[in-house]
Amino acid sequence: MFGKRMTAVMLATMLGTALPLTAYGGWQQENPLIAHALGEVDGKIETNSKEAFLASWGNGFRALEIDFTYTSDGVLVARHDFEEDGTYYRLEQDATEPLVMDKDTYQNSKIIYEQTPITAVDVLGLMAQYPDVYLITDTKETDKETVQKQFGDLKKIAEAMEQPQILERIVPQIYHEEMYDWVQEIYPFQEWIYTLYLNNAPDYTQIADFCVTKGIGTVTIHKDRVTQEVVDTLHGKGIIVYAHTINRYKQFEELLAMGVDGIYTDRIKPYELKWVGLSDNRQVVEKTVTFGEKSYPLDTLEIFNEDYVPLRQLAKIGKGFSAQFDGENKTLNLASGKAFTSLGNELLLDHSGKRIMEKADFRVFYDGKETKIYPILVDGEVYVSLGQMKELLGFVA
């Protein structure tokens, strides 16, 4: 994909035409919201914590921005800074000397008393578990040595995990033109963002031309610098425009009216997009699915880039199955050939319509044997992978 895009960019540049970069849009088209510093959890923002990652995914975010910096012993971690009046203050931590923590101190210093600090290894581990998440980096540093070390470490971690494909879902933010080439020397990332908050006197025409030449599809601008002229200049070259950091719906509406494509936010949730005239891309879609010689209408919801369906709908297909939830042992036991009645209220269905998601913490058994089915709770409703369930029920060769 990256190579094809670069070829197209080069051709467009040679012909002197504006390249519609949105044509290859990936993560941007379905993500008008980016969770700033991994987003809000329990009313707290800018934490870069494990809990924030999980809460943002559950709330519908699929593009998460994260801050990276180094500990005193050279470990890349998810944190904005180690400044006394900065992150220490915001995260309700004591700023003791030395201010820059070592890895062990960092990992054992709870964020706002109960949230979990994470290293870059933890972050990429979460990305492996949540394969529909795009990670947008905020690495802060602007010198070549540190920049290349940061992205080199991310590459090494992915390779050590034997998950190099994770790098395809990392979107580097660059702060100046030279940084693009520095990062390219480390890894040819597929998507890029040019963020302009360190540019004191931006020439937007020059920036747009640079983005077209390099194949950078997105520019991010501080909300106070957004004007109709700026947006039109960037859109004129096919550049997608995000603004940061927006937590007021009316301000979001005003930016949308100027043509801004998306925002970074701490608090606005995907299920609230309807308030500003947009829609949450996580939609339940009824599809006709064939099982053997029969077809059934099923409610499908795309999760982890594949169709998931309510377990209760599958229980009536073929010879059917019953389901019994064992809360004490954290198991869901399916028995073939028996009638499905209800899971009861153990799973706390709330039917909020917000499509709040979380991975289920129970194991699934089928006729006494443990399966590799890992359900997702959607507003408490048990959703399971359609492909995996078809195989389990004997409808896939």
C-alpha positions in Angstrom: 0.0 0.0 0.0 2.8 2.4 1.0 4.7 1.8 -2.2 1.6 2.3 -4.4 0.8 5.6 -2.7 4.4 6.9 -3.1 4.2 6.1 -6.8 1.0 8.0 -7.1 2.3 11.0 -5.2 5.4 11.1 -7.4 3.3 11.0 -10.5 1.0 13.7 -9.3 3.9 15.9 -8.4 5.5 15.4 -11.8 2.3 16.3 -13.5 1.7 19.3 -11.3 -1.6 18.1 -10.1 -3.1 17.9 -6.6 -3.3 14.3 -5.4 -6.5 13.4 -3.5 -4.8 11.7 -0.7 -8.1 10.9 0.9 -8.6 8.4 -1.9 -6.3 6.0 0.0 -7.7 7.0 3.3 -7.3 4.3 5.9 -7.8 5.0 9.5 -9.0 8.6 9.0 -12.2 8.0 7.1 -13.9 6.2 9.9 -12.3 8.0 12.8 -13.3 11.7 13.1 -12.3 11.4 16.7 -8.8 10.7 18.1 -8.5 9.9 21.8 -6.0 12.3 23.1 -3.4 10.8 25.5 -5.4 7.5 25.2 -8.6 9.3 26.2 -10.8 9.7 29.3 -11.4 7.0 31.9 -13.4 7.5 35.1 -13.5 11.2 34.5 -9.7 11.5 34.3 -7.8 12.7 31.2 -4.2 12.8 29.9 -3.3 9.7 31.8 -1.8 7.5 29.0 -2.8 4.6 31.2 -3.8 1.0 30.4 -7.3 1.7 31.7 -7.6 4.7 29.4 -6.7 2.5 26.4 -9.3 -0.1 27.3 -12.0 2.4 28.1 -11.4 4.3 24.9 -11.6 1.1 22.8 -14.8 0.2 24.7 -16.3 3.6 24.0 -15.7 3.2 20.2 -12.4 4.9 19.6 -10.2 3.1 17.1 -7.5 5.9 16.7 -5.6 6.6 19.9 -2.9 9.2 20.4 -0.2 8.4 23.0 2.7 10.3 24.5 6.1 8.6 24.7 9.2 9.5 26.7 12.2 7.7 28.3 12.8 6.7 31.9 16.2 7.4 33.4 17.4 3.9 32.5 16.4 4.3 28.9 13.0 2.5 28.7 10.4 4.0 26.4 7.1 4.5 28.3 3.7 6.1 27.8 4.0 9.4 29.6 3.9 13.1 28.6 6.9 14.2 30.7 8.7 13.9 34.1 8.3 17.6 35.1 7.3 18.6 38.6 4.5 21.0 37.4 3.6 18.9 34.4 2.7 15.2 34.5 3.4 14.7 38.2 0.8 17.4 39.0 -1.8 16.1 36.6 -1.4 12.5 37.6 -1.6 13.1 41.3 1.9 11.8 42.0 4.7 13.1 44.3 7.5 14.7 42.4 10.5 13.4 44.3 14.1 13.7 43.2 15.3 12.6 40.8 12.3 13.6 38.7 13.0 11.2 35.9 11.9 7.8 37.2 13.6 4.5 36.4 11.5 1.8 34.9 10.7 0.0 38.2 9.7 3.2 40.0 7.6 4.2 37.0 5.8 0.9 36.8 5.0 1.0 40.5 3.7 4.5 40.6 0.0 4.4 40.2 -1.6 7.1 38.1 -4.3 9.0 40.0 -4.0 6.4 42.8 -5.3 3.4 40.8 -4.5 3.5 37.1 -1.8 1.5 35.5 1.3 3.1 33.9 2.4 1.3 30.7 5.7 0.9 28.8 6.0 0.8 25.0 6.1 -3.0 25.3 2.8 -2.9 27.1 1.4 -0.6 24.5 2.3 -2.8 21.6 1.0 -5.8 23.5 -2.4 -4.1 23.8 -2.3 -3.4 20.1 -1.7 -7.1 19.4 -4.8 -7.9 21.5 -6.9 -5.2 19.9 -6.0 -5.5 16.2 -8.4 -2.7 15.0 -6.6 0.1 16.9 -4.4 2.7 15.2 -1.8 4.3 17.4 -0.8 7.9 16.8 2.6 8.8 18.3 3.4 12.0 20.2 7.1 11.5 20.8 7.8 15.2 21.6 11.5 15.1 20.8 12.8 16.9 17.7 16.5 15.9 17.5 17.5 13.1 15.1 19.2 10.8 17.6 16.3 10.7 20.0 13.7 10.5 17.3 15.4 7.5 15.6 15.9 5.8 18.9 12.2 6.1 19.8 11.0 4.7 16.5 13.8 2.2 16.4 12.7 0.9 19.8 9.1 0.6 18.6 10.3 -1.4 15.6 12.5 -3.7 17.8 9.6 -4.3 20.2 7.2 -5.3 17.4 9.9 -7.6 15.9 10.7 -9.2 19.3 7.0 -9.9 19.8 7.0 -11.5 16.3 4.2 -9.0 15.5 5.9 -6.7 12.8 2.4 -6.1 11.3 1.6 -3.9 14.3 3.9 -1.3 12.8 1.3 -0.9 10.0 -1.1 0.5 12.5 1.3 3.0 14.0 0.9 6.6 12.7 4.0 8.7 13.4 3.4 12.4 14.1 6.2 14.5 12.7 7.0 18.1 14.0 9.2 19.4 11.2 10.1 18.3 7.6 13.5 16.7 8.5 11.8 14.3 10.9 10.0 12.5 8.1 13.3 11.3 6.6 14.7 10.4 10.0 11.8 8.2 10.7 11.7 6.8 7.2 15.3 5.5 7.7 13.9 3.4 10.6 10.7 2.1 9.0 8.5 3.0 6.1 5.3 3.6 8.0 2.2 3.6 5.9 0.4 6.6 7.4 1.8 9.9 8.7 0.6 13.0 10.4 2.3 16.4 10.2 1.4 18.2 13.4 2.1 21.9 13.4 2.1 23.0 17.0 5.9 23.5 17.1 5.8 25.6 13.9 5.7 29.2 14.9 5.0 30.6 11.4 3.5 28.0 9.2 3.3 28.5 5.5 0.3 26.3 4.7 0.9 26.2 1.0 4.4 25.0 1.5 3.2 22.5 4.1 0.6 21.2 1.7 3.2 20.8 -1.1 5.6 19.0 1.3 2.8 16.6 2.3 1.9 15.8 -1.3 5.6 15.2 -2.1 6.1 12.8 0.9 2.7 11.1 0.8 1.6 12.5 4.1 -2.2 12.4 4.2 -3.0 14.3 7.4 -2.1 17.6 9.0 -3.0 18.5 12.6 -3.5 22.1 13.7 -4.1 23.7 17.0 -7.8 24.8 17.2 -6.8 28.5 17.6 -5.1 28.5 14.2 -7.9 26.9 12.2 -9.4 29.2 9.6 -11.4 28.6 6.5 -8.5 29.7 4.4 -6.1 27.3 6.1 -8.5 24.4 5.7 -9.2 25.2 2.0 -5.5 25.4 1.3 -4.8 22.0 2.7 -8.0 20.4 1.2 -7.0 21.9 -2.1 -4.1 19.4 -2.2 -6.1 16.5 -0.8 -4.8 16.8 2.8 -7.0 15.7 5.6 -7.2 18.2 8.5 -7.5 17.4 12.2 -7.6 20.0 15.0 -6.6 19.6 18.7 -7.6 19.4 21.5 -11.4 19.8 21.4 -13.7 18.9 24.3 -16.7 21.2 23.6 -19.3 20.0 21.1 -20.2 23.5 19.9 -16.5 24.1 19.1 -16.5 20.8 17.2 -19.5 21.9 15.2 -17.8 25.2 14.3 -14.7 23.4 13.1 -16.8 20.9 11.1 -18.5 23.9 9.4 -15.1 25.1 8.2 -14.4 21.6 6.8 -12.2 20.2 9.5 -12.2 16.4 9.1 -11.7 15.4 12.7 -10.4 16.3 16.1 -8.3 15.1 19.0 -10.4 15.0 22.1 -10.2 14.0 25.8 -13.9 13.6 26.4 -16.2 13.6 23.3 -17.2 10.0 22.6 -17.9 8.2 19.3 -21.5 7.5 20.4 -22.0 11.2 20.8 -21.1 12.1 17.2 -24.8 12.3 16.4 -24.9 15.5 18.4 -22.7 17.3 15.8 -24.4 15.7 12.7 -22.0 12.7 12.3 -22.5 9.1 13.0 -20.7 6.4 15.0 -19.1 4.0 12.4 -19.9 1.0 14.7 -23.3 0.1 13.2 -25.3 -3.1 13.7 -26.1 -4.3 10.2 -28.5 -7.1 9.4 -27.0 -9.6 7.0 -28.3 -12.9 5.5 -25.8 -15.6 6.5 -25.8 -19.1 5.0 -25.4 -22.2 7.3 -25.4 -25.3 5.2 -28.5 -25.3 3.1 -30.3 -22.6 5.1 -29.9 -18.8 5.4 -30.7 -16.7 8.4 -30.9 -13.0 9.1 -28.3 -12.0 11.7 -27.4 -8.8 13.4 -23.7 -8.2 12.6 -21.3 -5.8 14.2 -17.7 -5.4 12.9 -15.2 -5.9 15.7 -11.5 -6.6 15.2 -12.1 -6.3 11.4 -14.6 -9.2 11.2 -18.3 -9.8 11.8 -19.5 -10.6 15.3 -23.1 -11.6 16.0 -25.2 -12.0 19.2 -24.8 -15.5 20.7 -28.5 -15.8 21.3 -29.2 -15.5 17.5 -26.8 -18.3 16.8 -28.4 -20.6 19.4 -31.4 -21.4 17.1 -29.3 -22.4 14.1 -28.9 -26.1 13.1 -29.5 -28.3 16.1 -29.2 -25.3 18.4 -27.6 -25.0 21.8 -28.4 -23.9 25.3 -26.2 -21.5 27.3 -25.5 -21.5 31.0 -23.4 -18.8 32.7 -21.4 -19.8 35.7 -20.4 -16.6 37.4 -18.3 -18.3 40.2 -16.1 -20.2 37.7 -16.3 -17.5 35.0 -17.5 -19.9 32.3 -20.2 -19.9 29.7 -21.3 -23.5 28.9 -23.0 -24.2 25.6 -24.8 -27.6 25.2 -25.8 -28.7 21.7 -29.3 -29.9 20.9 -30.9 -28.1 23.8 -33.1 -25.0 23.8 -31.7 -21.6 24.5 -33.7 -19.7 27.0 -31.8 -16.8 28.4 -28.5 -15.9 30.1 -30.5 -14.2 32.8 -29.3 -10.9 34.2 -25.8 -12.1 35.1 -24.2 -10.1 32.3 -26.1 -6.9 33.2 -27.7 -6.1 29.9 -28.3 -2.4 29.8 -29.5 -1.7 26.2 -28.0 1.8 26.4 -27.6 1.8 22.6 -24.1 3.3 23.1 -22.4 0.0 22.0 -20.0 0.1 24.9 -17.7 -2.9 24.4 -15.4 -4.9 26.6 -13.7 -8.3 26.3 -15.6 -10.9 28.3 -13.7 -12.3 31.3 -15.2 -15.8 31.0 -14.2 -18.9 29.0 -16.6 -20.6 26.6 -17.2 -24.4 26.6 -19.1 -26.3 24.0 -20.4 -29.8 25.1 -17.9 -29.8 27.9 -14.8 -28.8 25.8 -13.2 -25.5 26.1 -13.2 -23.5 22.9 -11.2 -20.7 21.5 -14.2 -18.4 21.3 -13.5 -15.1 23.0 -16.7 -13.1 23.3 -17.1 -9.3 23.3 -19.8 -7.8 25.5 -21.7 -5.0 23.7 -23.9 -3.1 26.1 -23.8 -6.4 28.0 -25.0 -8.5 25.1 -22.7 -11.5 24.3 -21.3 -11.1 20.7 -19.1 -13.8 19.2 -17.0 -14.1 16.0 -19.3 -15.4 13.2 -16.5 -17.2 11.5 -15.4 -19.0 14.6 -18.9 -20.0 15.5 -19.6 -21.3 12.1 -16.6 -23.6 12.4 -17.5 -24.6 16.0 -21.1 -25.5 14.8 -19.7 -27.6 11.9 -20.7 -25.3 9.0 -17.1 -24.6 7.8 -15.1 -27.4 6.2 
